[in-house]
Amino acid sequence: MKHGPPSLARLVASSVLLLGLSLGGSACREQPPPPPAAQEMPDTDVSSVEVNPAQGARANGQDTVEIRVTVRTAEGAPLEGRAVTVEASGEGNTLVQPSSPTDAQGVAIATLASTAVGTKTVTATVDAEGGPVTLSSQPTVEFVSVCAGVTCTPDAPSCAADGVSRTTYTAACVDVNGTATCQQTGTDTACTGTNAVCFKGECGTATRPTANQLLVSEVMHSPSSGTTEYFELTNTTEGLLDLNGLTVIYKNSSEAVRSFLVGSGSVPVVVGGKGHIVLAQNKDRATNGGVFASYQYPSSIAMEEAGSLIVSNGTSPVTEFRYTPSFPRSTGKSMNLSSLILGTRASALPWYWCDSTDALPGGDYGTPEAANTTCGVTASPVVSLCYIQSPKTIPPTLAGTAVDVSSRFKAVGVTDRNTAGNDGYPYVVAELGYGPDTRPATEWTWTAISFNGEYAPTVSDEDEMLGVLRISTPGSYKYGFRYSLKDPVTGALSTPVYCGASDISDPTNGVFGTVTITEPPPPATDHVVISEFASKNFKADGATIEHNDEFIELYNPTSAAVPLTGWKIQYASASGTFSDLANLTLTGSIAAKGYFLLGYKTTFTGPTPDATYTTSTGHGGGALRILDAAGKVVDLLGWGTASASNREGTAASAVPDTQAGGSIERKAVSSSDADTMKPGGGDALRGNGYDTNNNGNDFVLRATRDPQNSSSAAESP
């Protein structure tokens, strides 16, 4: 049967059936999956590449720069799970790619290091459909030298091994295996000048020490096993000293001698101003118990608990130090001189030395090449007691007589270290003073005194000072002592403490020693002297000068009459030569303690002269002398402008025209003056026998002359 074409209804039904099969599936097979959705594309402009730090990373292969890649869509949404590849331009780079695709924030991290200085451009690509996409952001990283920003400081100057050259340094940064390293370059320069040395990096001048410029300040004579013996020398000067060539001698208690020469060749062995240097049997700190030492002496030198160290420069002694069993001698402890006594005269006294208390690395105790301890000496002690020991009162004493006077004082730490005598504390300023009994002690005359070397008590915590009291002017006086203590650090003196008869005393109202000083007898003049002279006088009107009313008075201070026959009186102008007084003839004698008067023959006014002359003498200056019968000069008087050859010592004063009625008169005693020699004065009747061969000292200027002749009464001092 032939079918016609299918009707529209049949076609629609068939289509529906096929569509139903397509949608509903079948009980005997599954439906195929739908095609995958299209992948989102990273946006090359919205995505970013960031570097940190962008500058300053060092090109050492170790400093790293973080590269942060953030992948986003055009809408800015992060794209997770995208593989990122990073590249960097240039050489020497070490690039570590991200360890995983982008995270939920679209971020992947890479790192970059480099050994090459320069600018690196960083590029990132991201996987996408159709192939990798290169992001537009391409930041740069600046790698700098490992020395960038590194400042190298040159080492401090030092001294070369020859001891006479100074080494200075420059410093530069260099790359050592990627590490910035400061490299020092030294340049040696010879120190110039006489005795030139290099010390502690500086050029200077070091001389050989002379006497007392070095002293022994520490001795380790009994170290423990493992610690070296040593001794320390201290420079007492402010300058450098060179010990090279010095001889050191050690004497033990048996006087056995060992010695060595300091230094080797020409290399200086320098100790700084006020500095210390240690000489040791072993100077290796690794094996000597940790002792700082600058010089090693031979092992043949072995110190004992008693001995002597002697340092000399050729035949010239520098220092000598003797220590006995009275000094500290503890095993394992050096004996250390008090730092406050160092350099004083008390350095040799055992009570100013003590055991060291500073520990050394090896276990012993010492302060080698370091500051010593004070050994308990204080910087500001106080005088608690002082008094006149002897004599507390002095009987009447002739002027100028020396009297020994002693005083004792007490101060903790100053007078109690040596109980068998004086401590010799070097900072005591002790003075003996005196003054008129009407004046306070603050206004007295004071003289420095010192320790009494003969003071030897059985047991005492006091020290004794001894002074010499010598007062030249007669009168009533008080005397006493005063003490000040000098600060050994600052040098400042404490306020003085005044000491009376039994204790510390008030300088105004205290009870002090007393003494009356009497006039000494006049010198035993054994010859006739010119006792008074005038070359002029006022006339009767009291105003006009008579230039030839002159006289010469002689006095015999001896106990026997002196014959004058054959004697002469001579005159010389101020600088002229002597000649006999004209028309003068001397006969007879001058009585013991008596006078003899010579007057100008025609114009002299006064008592009858015993002889006359006619030579006029000068007013402003001139000289007279007495010659005995043998022509020997017995006495000489020069006045005014008399030359040195025409006077004894200095010239006596000339009588001025305003005092033409006066004269120049010889003193009776040393204390005589114009007031005591005038009529009624204390010395007016004591003669004129004071003669020290100094005209200026022996004569006074009288306002009114008083000539005496052989008929005048004898006078005696």
C-alpha positions in Angstrom: 0.0 0.0 0.0 1.5 3.3 -0.9 1.6 5.9 1.7 1.3 9.5 1.0 3.4 12.1 2.7 3.0 12.4 6.4 0.5 14.8 7.6 1.4 17.9 9.7 -0.1 16.3 12.7 2.0 13.2 12.4 5.1 15.3 12.1 4.4 17.3 15.2 3.7 14.1 17.1 6.9 12.6 16.0 8.8 15.7 17.0 7.2 15.7 20.4 8.1 12.1 20.9 11.7 12.7 20.0 11.9 15.7 22.2 10.4 13.7 25.1 13.0 11.1 24.6 15.7 13.7 24.5 14.5 15.4 27.8 13.4 12.5 29.8 16.1 10.1 29.0 15.6 6.4 29.1 15.7 3.9 31.9 18.7 2.1 30.3 21.3 5.1 29.7 22.5 8.7 31.2 22.2 12.1 29.7 25.6 13.8 28.4 27.1 16.8 30.6 26.6 20.3 29.5 29.6 22.2 27.9 32.0 24.1 30.5 31.4 27.8 31.2 33.9 30.3 29.6 37.0 31.3 31.9 37.3 34.9 33.3 40.2 36.8 31.9 42.8 38.7 34.2 42.9 42.4 33.4 46.4 43.5 32.7 45.8 47.0 33.8 43.8 46.4 37.0 46.1 43.6 38.1 49.3 44.9 39.9 52.9 44.1 40.7 54.4 45.6 43.8 58.0 45.4 45.1 59.3 46.0 48.7 61.7 47.6 49.2 62.0 49.3 45.8 65.3 50.9 46.8 68.2 50.3 49.1 68.4 46.6 48.9 72.1 45.6 49.0 73.6 43.6 46.1 75.0 41.0 48.4 72.9 38.0 47.2 71.3 38.0 50.7 69.0 41.0 51.0 65.7 40.0 49.4 63.0 42.1 47.7 59.4 40.8 48.0 57.4 40.8 44.7 53.7 40.8 45.3 51.5 40.0 42.3 47.8 40.7 42.6 45.6 39.3 39.8 42.2 40.9 39.2 39.4 41.0 36.6 38.4 44.2 34.9 35.8 44.7 37.6 38.6 44.4 40.3 37.5 41.0 41.5 40.5 38.8 42.6 41.2 35.8 40.5 42.2 32.7 42.6 44.2 29.8 41.4 46.1 31.5 38.7 49.7 30.5 38.0 52.1 33.5 38.1 55.6 33.7 36.6 58.0 36.5 37.5 61.0 37.8 35.7 63.7 40.5 36.5 66.1 42.2 34.2 69.9 42.4 34.6 72.6 40.1 35.9 73.4 38.4 39.2 69.7 37.8 40.1 68.3 35.1 42.2 64.6 34.9 41.6 62.3 32.6 43.7 58.9 32.1 41.9 55.7 32.0 43.9 55.3 28.6 45.7 51.6 28.3 44.7 49.0 29.9 42.4 47.2 33.0 43.5 45.2 32.8 46.8 41.7 33.9 47.5 42.8 37.5 47.3 44.4 36.9 44.0 47.9 37.3 45.4 51.1 35.3 44.6 54.5 36.1 46.3 57.9 35.9 44.7 61.3 37.1 46.0 64.4 38.6 44.3 68.0 38.9 45.4 71.0 40.0 43.4 74.8 40.3 43.6 74.9 43.0 40.9 74.4 46.7 41.6 71.8 48.4 39.4 68.1 48.8 38.6 66.1 45.7 37.9 62.7 45.8 36.1 60.2 43.2 37.3 57.7 41.6 34.9 54.8 39.2 35.9 52.8 36.9 33.6 49.6 35.1 34.5 48.2 32.0 32.8 44.9 32.6 30.9 42.7 31.1 28.1 44.5 31.6 24.9 47.9 31.8 26.6 49.9 33.8 29.4 49.0 37.4 29.9 51.8 39.9 30.8 50.7 42.5 33.4 51.1 46.1 32.6 52.6 47.0 36.0 56.4 46.6 35.7 58.0 48.2 38.8 61.8 48.6 39.2 64.1 47.6 42.1 67.3 49.5 42.9 70.1 47.3 44.3 72.9 49.2 45.9 76.5 48.4 46.8 77.0 46.5 50.1 79.0 49.5 51.3 76.2 52.0 50.6 75.5 53.9 53.8 78.4 52.2 55.6 80.7 54.7 57.4 84.1 53.4 58.2 86.0 55.0 61.1 89.8 55.0 61.0 91.5 53.2 63.9 93.1 55.5 66.5 96.7 56.2 65.8 99.1 53.7 67.3 102.9 53.3 67.7 105.0 51.2 65.4 107.2 48.4 66.7 110.3 50.6 66.6 108.8 52.9 69.3 109.7 56.0 67.4 107.2 56.0 64.5 103.5 56.9 64.6 101.0 54.8 62.6 97.9 56.6 61.3 95.1 54.9 59.5 92.5 55.5 56.8 89.4 53.3 56.5 87.4 52.2 53.4 84.5 49.9 53.0 85.1 46.9 50.7 82.8 44.0 49.6 84.1 40.7 51.1 82.0 37.8 49.9 78.9 40.0 49.9 79.6 41.5 53.3 80.5 45.2 53.9 83.9 45.2 55.5 85.8 48.2 56.8 89.4 47.8 55.7 92.2 49.8 57.6 95.3 51.0 55.9 98.2 52.2 58.1 100.9 54.8 57.3 104.0 55.1 59.5 105.6 58.5 60.1 108.8 58.9 62.1 108.6 61.1 65.2 111.2 63.9 64.9 113.3 65.8 67.4 115.7 65.0 70.1 114.7 62.1 72.3 111.6 61.6 70.0 109.4 58.6 70.9 105.9 57.4 70.1 103.7 56.7 73.2 100.1 55.8 73.1 99.7 56.8 69.5 101.3 60.2 69.9 104.8 61.5 69.2 106.6 63.1 72.1 109.9 63.6 73.8 111.1 61.1 76.5 114.2 61.8 78.5 116.2 59.5 80.7 115.1 59.8 84.3 117.2 61.6 86.9 117.2 61.4 90.6 113.7 60.8 92.2 111.9 61.1 88.9 110.9 57.4 89.3 109.9 55.7 92.5 108.8 52.2 93.5 105.0 52.2 94.1 104.1 48.5 94.3 105.9 45.2 94.9 104.6 41.6 94.5 107.4 39.8 96.3 105.5 36.8 97.5 103.0 35.7 94.8 101.0 32.5 94.9 101.8 29.7 92.5 100.7 30.7 89.0 101.2 34.5 89.5 104.4 36.3 88.5 106.4 38.4 90.9 106.7 42.0 89.8 107.4 45.6 90.8 105.9 48.8 89.6 107.7 52.1 89.0 105.8 55.4 88.9 106.9 58.5 87.0 106.7 61.5 89.4 107.0 64.0 86.6 104.5 65.3 84.1 106.7 64.4 81.1 107.5 61.1 79.3 110.5 59.1 80.6 112.5 56.5 78.6 113.7 53.6 80.8 115.7 52.0 78.0 119.3 51.5 79.2 118.5 51.9 82.9 120.2 49.4 85.3 118.0 47.7 87.9 119.7 46.1 90.9 118.0 43.8 93.3 119.6 43.0 96.7 118.0 40.4 98.8 118.1 40.2 102.6 121.6 38.6 102.4 122.9 41.4 100.3 123.2 39.1 97.3 123.1 41.2 94.1 121.3 40.5 90.8 120.9 43.1 88.1 119.5 43.6 84.6 119.5 46.3 81.9 116.1 47.6 80.8 115.3 47.6 77.1 116.5 45.8 74.0 118.3 47.7 71.3 117.1 51.2 70.6 113.4 50.6 71.2 112.2 53.1 73.9 110.6 51.8 77.1 108.4 54.7 77.9 106.3 55.5 80.9 103.9 58.4 80.7 103.7 61.5 82.9 102.5 60.5 86.4 102.1 57.0 84.9 103.1 53.5 86.0 105.1 50.8 84.4 105.3 47.2 85.7 108.4 45.0 85.3 107.7 41.4 85.9 109.4 38.0 85.8 106.7 36.9 83.3 104.7 39.5 81.3 102.5 37.0 79.5 99.0 37.6 80.9 97.8 34.2 79.8 100.3 32.5 82.1 101.3 35.1 84.8 98.1 35.3 86.7 96.6 38.1 84.8 99.2 40.7 85.7 99.5 43.7 83.3 103.3 44.1 82.7 105.2 46.1 80.1 108.6 44.6 80.5 109.9 41.2 81.4 113.1 40.8 83.5 115.3 37.7 83.8 114.2 34.8 86.0 117.5 35.1 87.9 115.8 38.0 89.7 113.8 36.4 92.5 112.5 38.8 95.1 112.1 38.0 98.8 110.1 39.4 101.7 112.9 41.9 102.3 115.3 43.5 99.9 116.3 46.6 98.0 115.5 47.8 94.5 118.0 50.3 93.0 117.5 52.0 89.7 120.3 54.0 88.1 121.1 55.7 84.8 124.7 54.8 84.3 126.5 56.0 87.4 123.7 58.4 88.3 121.2 57.1 90.9 117.5 57.4 90.0 115.7 55.8 92.9 116.4 53.3 95.7 113.8 51.5 97.7 114.5 49.3 100.7 111.7 47.2 102.2 112.0 45.2 105.4 109.8 42.7 107.2 108.0 45.7 108.7 106.4 46.2 105.3 103.3 44.1 104.3 104.3 40.6 103.3 101.1 38.6 102.8 101.4 35.7 100.3 99.4 36.4 97.1 99.0 40.1 97.8 101.3 42.8 96.4 102.3 45.6 98.8 100.9 48.8 97.6 102.0 52.4 98.4 99.1 54.7 99.4 98.0 56.7 96.3 97.8 59.8 98.5 101.4 59.4 99.7 102.9 58.6 96.2 105.7 60.9 95.3 106.2 62.4 98.8 109.1 62.0 101.2 106.9 59.5 103.2 107.0 56.9 100.3 109.7 54.9 102.1 107.8 54.5 105.4 106.3 51.1 105.9 103.1 52.3 107.6 102.0 54.0 104.3 102.1 50.6 102.5 99.3 48.0 102.7 98.2 44.7 101.2 96.5 45.2 97.8 92.8 44.3 97.8 92.0 44.4 94.1 91.6 40.9 92.7 93.7 39.8 89.7 92.4 37.3 87.2 94.6 34.5 88.5 93.3 34.9 92.1 96.0 37.0 93.7 95.6 40.7 94.6 97.4 43.7 93.1 97.0 46.9 91.0 99.7 46.5 88.4 99.8 49.6 86.1 96.7 50.9 87.7 95.9 53.3 90.5 96.9 52.2 94.0 94.5 52.2 96.9 94.8 54.9 99.7 95.7 52.3 102.4 93.3 54.0 104.7 94.9 57.5 104.4 92.1 60.1 104.3 92.3 63.3 102.3 90.8 65.5 105.1 92.1 64.5 108.5 91.5 66.9 111.5 93.9 68.0 114.2 92.2 67.1 117.5 95.0 68.0 119.9 98.1 70.2 119.9 100.2 72.0 122.5 103.6 73.4 123.4 105.7 70.5 124.6 108.8 72.3 125.8 109.6 74.8 127.1 106.2 76.2 128.0 107.8 79.4 129.3 111.3 80.7 128.3 113.4 82.7 130.9 114.6 86.1 129.9 116.7 85.7 126.7 119.2 87.9 124.9 117.9 89.2 121.5 119.0 87.0 118.6 119.5 83.9 120.8 118.2 80.6 119.3 115.9 78.5 121.5 114.7 75.1 120.6 110.9 74.7 121.2 108.9 71.6 120.6 105.2 70.9 120.1 103.1 67.7 119.9 99.9 67.2 118.0 97.3 64.5 117.3 95.1 63.6 114.3 93.5 60.3 113.4 95.2 58.6 110.5 98.1 61.1 110.7 99.8 60.5 114.0 98.7 57.0 115.0 100.3 54.7 112.4 103.7 54.7 114.0 103.3 54.6 117.8 107.1 54.5 118.4 107.9 57.8 116.8 106.7 60.3 114.3 104.6 59.2 111.4 106.1 61.7 109.0 102.8 62.6 107.4 103.8 64.7 104.4 100.8 67.0 104.3 101.3 68.6 107.7 102.1 72.3 107.7 103.5 73.1 111.1 104.7 76.6 112.1 106.3 78.2 115.2 105.2 81.7 115.8 105.8 84.7 118.1 104.6 88.2 118.5 104.3 91.0 121.0 102.2 90.0 124.0 99.6 92.6 123.1 98.9 91.1 119.6 96.7 88.1 118.7 98.4 85.0 117.3 96.9 85.7 113.8 99.3 88.7 113.6 102.4 87.0 114.8 105.5 86.1 112.8 105.4 82.5 111.7 108.1 80.1 110.5 107.7 76.6 109.1 109.1 73.8 111.2 109.5 70.0 110.8 109.3 66.7 112.6 111.7 66.2 115.6 114.0 63.4 114.4 114.9 62.5 118.0 111.4 61.9 119.1 111.1 58.2 120.3 108.3 57.5 122.7 107.6 54.1 124.0 104.0 54.2 122.8 102.2 57.3 121.6 99.6 58.4 119.1 101.0 61.9 119.0 103.8 63.3 116.8 106.3 65.9 117.8 107.6 68.9 115.9 110.7 71.0 116.6 111.4 74.6 115.8 113.9 77.3 116.6 112.7 80.5 118.2 114.9 83.5 117.5 113.7 87.0 118.3 115.9 89.9 117.5 114.1 92.9 119.1 113.9 93.3 122.8 110.5 93.2 124.4 107.8 91.0 125.9 106.5 88.2 123.6 104.2 85.2 123.4 104.9 82.2 121.3 103.1 79.1 120.2 102.4 76.7 117.3 99.8 76.3 114.6 98.9 73.4 112.3 97.2 73.1 108.9 96.7 70.0 106.8 97.0 70.1 103.1 94.5 68.2 101.0 96.6 65.7 99.0 94.2 65.9 96.1 93.4 69.6 95.8 96.3 71.1 97.6 94.0 73.2 99.7 95.1 74.1 103.2 92.7 73.6 106.2 92.1 76.5 108.5 95.0 76.7 110.9 94.6 75.3 114.5 96.5 77.4 117.1 98.3 75.6 119.9 98.9 77.1 123.3 100.6 75.8 126.5 98.4 72.8 126.9 95.8 72.4 124.1 94.2 74.0 121.1 93.9 77.7 121.9 92.0 80.7 120.7 94.4 82.9 118.8 93.3 86.0 120.7 92.6 84.8 124.2 94.5 81.6 124.4 97.3 80.8 126.9 100.6 80.7 125.1 104.2 80.5 126.0 105.9 83.7 127.2 109.4 85.1 126.9 111.1 88.4 127.6 113.8 89.3 125.1 116.6 91.5 126.5 119.2 93.8 124.8 122.4 92.0 124.0 125.7 93.5 125.2 127.3 95.8 122.6 129.9 94.3 120.4 133.4 94.3 122.0 134.9 97.2 120.0 138.6 97.1 120.7 139.8 100.3 119.1 139.3 104.1 119.2 136.4 105.2 117.0 135.1 108.4 115.5 132.1 108.9 117.7 130.5 112.2 116.5 131.1 114.6 113.6 129.7 117.8 112.3 130.9 119.9 109.3 128.8 123.0 110.1 126.5 124.8 112.6 124.0 127.6 112.8 125.3 130.9 113.8 123.9 132.7 116.8 120.8 133.9 114.8 119.8 130.3 114.4 119.3 130.7 110.6 122.6 131.5 109.1 125.0 128.6 108.5 128.6 128.8 109.7 130.3 126.4 107.3 133.5 125.9 109.4 132.0 125.4 112.8 132.9 121.8 112.7 134.4 119.2 115.0 135.5 115.5 115.2 134.9 113.6 118.4 136.8 110.4 119.3 135.7 107.7 121.8 137.8 104.9 123.4 135.4 102.0 124.2 138.2 99.8 125.6 139.1 99.4 129.2 142.6 101.0 128.9 143.9 104.4 127.9 145.2 104.6 124.4 148.3 106.9 123.5 147.6 109.2 120.6 151.1 110.6 120.0 152.0 110.1 116.4 148.4 109.4 115.3 146.8 111.2 112.4 143.3 112.1 111.3 142.9 112.2 107.5 140.1 113.6 105.3 139.0 112.8 101.7 136.3 114.3 99.6 133.4 112.0 98.5 135.5 110.2 95.9 139.0 111.8 96.5 142.1 110.5 98.2 143.0 110.9 101.9 145.4 113.5 103.2 146.3 114.7 106.8 144.1 117.3 108.4 146.2 120.5 108.3 147.8 121.9 111.4 146.8 118.9 113.6 149.2 117.4 116.1 148.0 114.7 118.4 149.7 114.1 121.7 148.8 112.5 125.0 146.2 109.8 125.3 142.5 109.1 125.3 141.2 107.6 128.6 139.3 104.3 128.9 135.6 104.9 128.1 136.7 108.6 127.5 136.4 111.2 124.7 138.9 113.3 122.8 137.7 116.4 120.8 139.2 118.0 117.7 137.7 121.3 116.6 138.2 123.7 113.7 140.9 126.1 114.9 139.2 129.5 114.5 135.4 128.9 114.2 134.5 125.9 116.4 132.0 126.7 119.1 131.6 124.3 122.0 133.7 122.8 124.8 137.4 123.4 124.6 138.9 121.1 122.0 141.8 118.8 122.9 143.4 119.6 119.5 142.6 121.8 116.5 142.9 121.6 112.7 142.4 124.0 109.7 141.1 121.7 106.9 137.4 122.3 105.9 135.4 119.1 105.3 132.5 118.6 102.8 128.9 118.9 103.9 127.2 116.6 101.3 129.8 113.8 101.3 133.3 113.0 102.4 135.3 110.7 104.6 137.5 110.8 107.8 139.8 108.1 109.0 142.1 107.5 112.0 145.7 106.2 111.5 147.7 105.0 114.4 151.5 105.8 114.8 152.3 102.8 112.5 150.1 104.2 109.8 147.4 101.5 110.3 143.8 102.5 109.7 142.0 102.3 113.1 138.5 103.6 112.0 136.8 105.0 109.0 133.7 107.2 108.6 132.1 108.0 105.2 128.9 110.1 104.9 126.6 111.3 102.2 128.0 110.7 98.8 131.2 109.0 99.9 132.4 106.4 97.5 132.6 102.7 98.4 136.3 102.9 99.0 135.8 105.9 101.3 133.3 104.3 103.8 132.6 101.2 105.8 129.6 99.4 104.3 127.0 102.0 103.4 127.5 105.7 104.1 126.1 107.5 107.1 123.6 110.2 106.4 124.9 113.7 105.7 123.5 116.5 107.8 121.1 118.6 105.7 121.3 122.4 105.8 117.9 122.6 107.4 119.4 120.8 110.4 122.8 122.5 110.3 122.9 122.5 114.1 122.9 118.7 114.1 125.5 116.0 113.8 126.0 112.3 113.0 126.7 110.2 116.1 127.8 106.6 116.6 125.3 104.4 118.4 125.8 103.1 121.9 124.2 99.7 121.2 122.4 98.0 118.3 119.0 99.3 119.2 120.0 102.9 119.6 118.3 105.5 117.6 118.1 109.3 117.5 115.6 109.5 120.3 117.6 107.2 122.7 120.9 109.0 122.0 119.6 112.5 122.7 120.0 114.1 126.1 117.8 112.2 128.5 117.4 109.2 126.2 118.0 105.7 127.3 121.4 105.4 125.5 122.6 109.0 126.0 125.2 108.1 128.7 126.2 104.6 127.3 129.1 105.7 125.2 129.5 105.4 121.5 131.1 102.0 121.0 128.8 100.3 118.5 130.8 99.3 115.5 129.7 96.8 112.8 131.9 98.3 110.1 128.8 99.6 108.4 128.6 103.4 108.7 125.0 103.6 107.6 124.0 101.1 110.4 126.3 102.4 113.1 125.4 106.1 113.1 122.3 108.1 113.7 121.4 111.7 112.7 121.1 114.0 115.7 119.0 117.1 115.6 121.3 118.9 118.1 125.0 118.2 118.3 126.7 117.4 121.6 130.5 117.3 121.3 132.5 116.0 124.3 136.2 116.4 125.2 138.7 114.7 127.4 137.2 116.4 130.4 133.8 114.9 129.8 132.6 112.0 132.1 133.6 108.5 131.0 130.6 106.5 129.5 130.1 102.7 129.4 127.4 100.7 127.7 
